[in-house]
Amino acid sequence: MTLEILPGCEPFSSRGDPLGVLLLHGFTGSPASLRSLASALAATGLSVELPRLPGHGTSVADMKTTGWSDWTSAAISAYDELAARSERVAVVGLSMGGGLCAYVAQSRPEVAGCVFINPMVKAVSDELREGLDQLLEAGLDEFEGIGSDIKREGPVEASYDVTPLTCAKSLFEGITEVYANLGAITAPSLLLQSREDHVVTPDNSEDLVALVSGPIERIWLEDSYHVATMDNDQEFVEASTVAFVRKVLGA
């Protein structure tokens, strides 16, 4: 069955020179949150891929049929396809996409560099896990949405207005493994972190800085919430990402 992709949630692909960049969007979100950044990277001549992760950008019912293994498989497949026609590849991730970025870097140590934008890389507390299990046992399979945490007036993230709890549980289980292997990341990294974020707690970034083995530079974003790629710091995020990616790729 062919699923209808919501307007603006289509994947982005641009073939340029043999230097590649893979971008990965967040949980319940879509490529829309990273489209401007992908375009900025492509405008410099790089080959850019921004896939739509399984279950995203279609319907909540579709998302409920997917989980962490689907999202990681899609991320690895997109990386491998891009790497097969590129000399070097960097990976950029927002939110859960940051966790997927870490997963790719752990699985493919030849990654040239990572850009983490308000990443989710830390296992959630036992208390939160237990609360989630209780909700599921009570028959509740959806919770309020987490999208569009944007300070700037006007932009709206193309994301679901509810959070499928079975998918959230799968995400939490997958991130636990990512967190345990953060030390395997040896590629140079750039961390762009909002001072105020209502979706991902700041200890995610704190632990990322403390645990990765490769060099990491953290830059604070002073005027954006979680979806910084669409917020007041958008131009700064794009300029910083382009400069870092081109540097690690040797462009």
C-alpha positions as CSV (number, residue, x, y, z in Angstrom):
1,M,0.0,0.0,0.0
2,T,1.3,3.4,-0.9
3,L,1.0,5.9,1.9
4,E,0.2,9.5,1.3
5,I,3.0,11.8,2.5
6,L,1.8,15.0,4.2
7,P,2.5,18.2,2.4
8,G,6.1,19.5,3.2
9,C,7.1,16.1,4.7
10,E,8.8,14.8,1.6
11,P,12.4,13.6,1.7
12,F,15.1,15.8,0.2
13,S,17.9,14.6,-2.1
14,S,20.6,16.6,-3.9
15,R,23.5,15.1,-5.9
16,G,26.6,17.2,-5.8
17,D,30.3,16.5,-5.5
18,P,31.6,13.3,-3.9
19,L,31.3,14.7,-0.4
20,G,28.1,13.7,1.4
21,V,25.9,14.8,4.2
22,L,23.1,12.8,5.8
23,L,20.5,14.6,7.8
24,L,18.1,12.9,10.3
25,H,15.0,14.4,11.7
26,G,13.3,14.0,15.0
27,F,10.6,11.8,16.7
28,T,7.1,12.4,15.3
29,G,8.6,15.1,13.1
30,S,9.5,15.1,9.4
31,P,12.1,16.3,6.9
32,A,10.4,19.7,7.0
33,S,12.3,20.6,10.2
34,L,15.7,20.2,8.4
35,R,14.8,21.1,4.8
36,S,16.2,24.6,5.0
37,L,19.5,23.3,6.5
38,A,19.6,20.6,3.8
39,S,19.2,23.2,1.1
40,A,21.9,25.4,2.6
41,L,24.3,22.4,2.5
42,A,23.3,21.5,-1.0
43,A,23.9,25.0,-2.2
44,T,27.6,24.7,-1.4
45,G,27.8,21.7,-3.9
46,L,27.7,18.9,-1.3
47,S,25.7,15.7,-1.9
48,V,22.8,15.8,0.6
49,E,20.3,13.2,1.7
50,L,17.4,13.9,4.1
51,P,15.2,10.8,4.3
52,R,11.8,10.6,5.7
53,L,12.0,8.0,8.6
54,P,9.5,5.2,8.6
55,G,6.1,6.1,10.1
56,H,6.8,9.8,9.9
57,G,5.2,12.4,7.8
58,T,2.2,10.2,6.9
59,S,-0.2,9.3,9.8
60,V,-0.1,8.4,13.4
61,A,-1.6,5.0,12.6
62,D,1.3,4.4,10.2
63,M,3.8,5.4,12.9
64,K,2.4,3.0,15.3
65,T,3.5,0.1,13.0
66,T,7.2,1.2,13.3
67,G,9.8,1.4,16.0
68,W,13.5,2.0,16.8
69,S,14.7,-0.9,14.6
70,D,12.9,0.6,11.6
71,W,14.4,4.1,12.2
72,T,17.9,2.8,12.7
73,S,17.7,0.6,9.7
74,A,16.5,3.5,7.5
75,A,19.4,5.7,8.9
76,I,22.0,3.1,8.2
77,S,20.7,2.3,4.7
78,A,20.7,6.0,3.8
79,Y,24.2,6.4,5.1
80,D,25.5,3.3,3.3
81,E,23.9,4.4,0.0
82,L,25.4,7.9,0.3
83,A,28.8,6.5,1.4
84,A,28.9,4.2,-1.6
85,R,29.1,7.2,-3.9
86,S,31.0,9.6,-1.7
87,E,34.6,9.9,-0.5
88,R,33.5,11.1,3.0
89,V,30.2,11.5,4.7
90,A,29.1,13.7,7.7
91,V,25.9,13.1,9.6
92,V,23.6,15.8,11.1
93,G,20.8,15.0,13.5
94,L,18.0,17.0,15.3
95,S,16.5,15.6,18.5
96,M,15.9,11.8,18.0
97,G,17.8,12.4,14.8
98,G,20.8,13.3,17.0
99,G,20.4,9.9,18.7
100,L,20.3,8.3,15.3
101,C,23.4,10.3,14.3
102,A,25.2,8.8,17.3
103,Y,24.0,5.3,16.3
104,V,25.3,5.8,12.8
105,A,28.7,7.1,14.1
106,Q,28.9,4.1,16.4
107,S,28.0,1.6,13.6
108,R,30.1,3.3,10.9
109,P,33.4,4.6,12.6
110,E,34.5,6.1,9.3
111,V,31.9,8.9,9.6
112,A,33.8,12.1,9.0
113,G,32.0,14.2,11.5
114,C,28.7,14.7,13.4
115,V,26.5,17.7,14.1
116,F,24.1,17.2,17.0
117,I,21.3,19.8,17.3
118,N,19.5,19.5,20.7
119,P,20.1,15.7,20.5
120,M,18.3,13.0,22.5
121,V,21.1,10.5,23.4
122,K,20.4,9.7,27.0
123,A,18.3,6.9,28.5
124,V,15.2,8.1,30.4
125,S,14.7,7.6,34.1
126,D,13.2,4.4,35.5
127,E,10.4,6.5,36.9
128,L,9.5,7.7,33.4
129,R,9.7,4.2,32.0
130,E,7.4,2.9,34.7
131,G,4.9,5.7,34.2
132,L,4.9,4.9,30.4
133,D,4.3,1.2,31.1
134,Q,1.4,2.1,33.4
135,L,-0.3,4.2,30.8
136,L,0.1,1.5,28.2
137,E,-1.3,-1.1,30.7
138,A,-4.3,1.2,31.3
139,G,-5.0,1.1,27.6
140,L,-3.7,4.6,26.7
141,D,-1.7,4.5,23.5
142,E,-1.4,8.2,22.7
143,F,-0.2,11.3,24.6
144,E,0.0,15.0,23.8
145,G,2.4,15.9,20.9
146,I,5.9,17.3,21.4
147,G,6.3,19.1,18.1
148,S,6.7,22.7,17.2
149,D,8.7,23.8,20.3
150,I,9.7,27.0,18.5
151,K,10.2,30.4,20.2
152,R,9.8,32.5,17.0
153,E,6.2,33.4,16.1
154,G,5.0,32.0,12.8
155,P,6.9,28.8,12.0
156,V,5.1,25.5,12.7
157,E,6.9,22.2,12.5
158,A,5.3,19.5,10.3
159,S,4.8,16.9,13.1
160,Y,2.1,14.8,14.6
161,D,-0.1,16.4,17.2
162,V,0.0,13.3,19.4
163,T,2.8,11.0,20.6
164,P,2.2,7.2,20.1
165,L,3.3,5.7,23.4
166,T,4.4,2.3,22.0
167,C,6.7,4.2,19.7
168,A,8.0,6.3,22.6
169,K,8.8,3.1,24.5
170,S,10.7,1.7,21.6
171,L,12.6,5.0,21.3
172,F,13.6,4.9,25.0
173,E,14.8,1.3,24.7
174,G,16.9,2.1,21.6
175,I,18.4,5.2,23.1
176,T,19.6,3.2,26.1
177,E,21.9,1.3,23.8
178,V,23.1,4.4,22.1
179,Y,23.9,6.0,25.4
180,A,25.9,3.0,26.6
181,N,28.1,3.3,23.5
182,L,28.7,7.1,23.3
183,G,32.4,6.4,23.9
184,A,32.6,4.6,20.6
185,I,32.1,7.9,18.7
186,T,35.6,9.1,17.6
187,A,34.6,11.5,14.8
188,P,34.8,15.2,15.5
189,S,31.5,16.6,16.6
190,L,29.6,19.9,16.7
191,L,26.9,20.3,19.4
192,L,24.4,23.1,18.9
193,Q,22.4,23.4,22.1
194,S,19.5,25.7,23.0
195,R,19.6,27.3,26.4
196,E,15.9,26.7,26.7
197,D,14.5,23.4,25.4
198,H,11.1,22.0,26.4
199,V,11.5,18.6,24.8
200,V,15.0,17.2,25.5
201,T,16.6,17.8,28.9
202,P,20.0,19.5,29.0
203,D,21.7,16.4,30.6
204,N,21.5,14.8,27.2
205,S,24.1,17.2,25.8
206,E,26.1,17.3,29.0
207,D,26.6,13.6,28.9
208,L,27.3,13.7,25.2
209,V,30.2,16.1,25.8
210,A,31.5,14.0,28.7
211,L,31.3,10.6,27.0
212,V,32.2,10.8,23.3
213,S,35.8,10.0,22.6
214,G,36.3,12.3,19.7
215,P,36.8,16.1,19.9
216,I,33.5,18.0,20.4
217,E,32.7,21.7,20.3
218,R,29.6,23.0,22.0
219,I,27.9,26.2,20.9
220,W,25.0,27.6,22.9
221,L,21.9,28.9,21.1
222,E,20.5,31.8,23.1
223,D,17.3,32.6,21.2
224,S,15.7,29.3,20.2
225,Y,13.8,26.4,21.7
226,H,14.0,22.7,20.7
227,V,13.5,23.0,16.9
228,A,16.4,25.4,16.5
229,T,16.6,24.7,12.8
230,M,13.3,26.7,12.3
231,D,13.7,29.2,15.2
232,N,15.4,32.6,15.7
233,D,18.9,31.0,15.5
234,Q,18.1,29.3,12.2
235,E,20.6,31.3,10.1
236,F,23.4,30.8,12.7
237,V,22.6,27.1,12.9
238,E,22.9,26.8,9.1
239,A,26.1,28.8,8.9
240,S,27.7,26.9,11.7
241,T,26.7,23.6,10.4
242,V,27.8,24.4,6.8
243,A,31.2,25.6,8.0
244,F,31.8,22.6,10.3
245,V,30.7,20.0,7.7
246,R,32.8,21.5,5.0
247,K,35.8,21.5,7.3
248,V,35.5,17.8,8.4
249,L,34.8,16.7,4.8
250,G,37.8,18.7,3.5
251,A,35.7,20.6,1.1
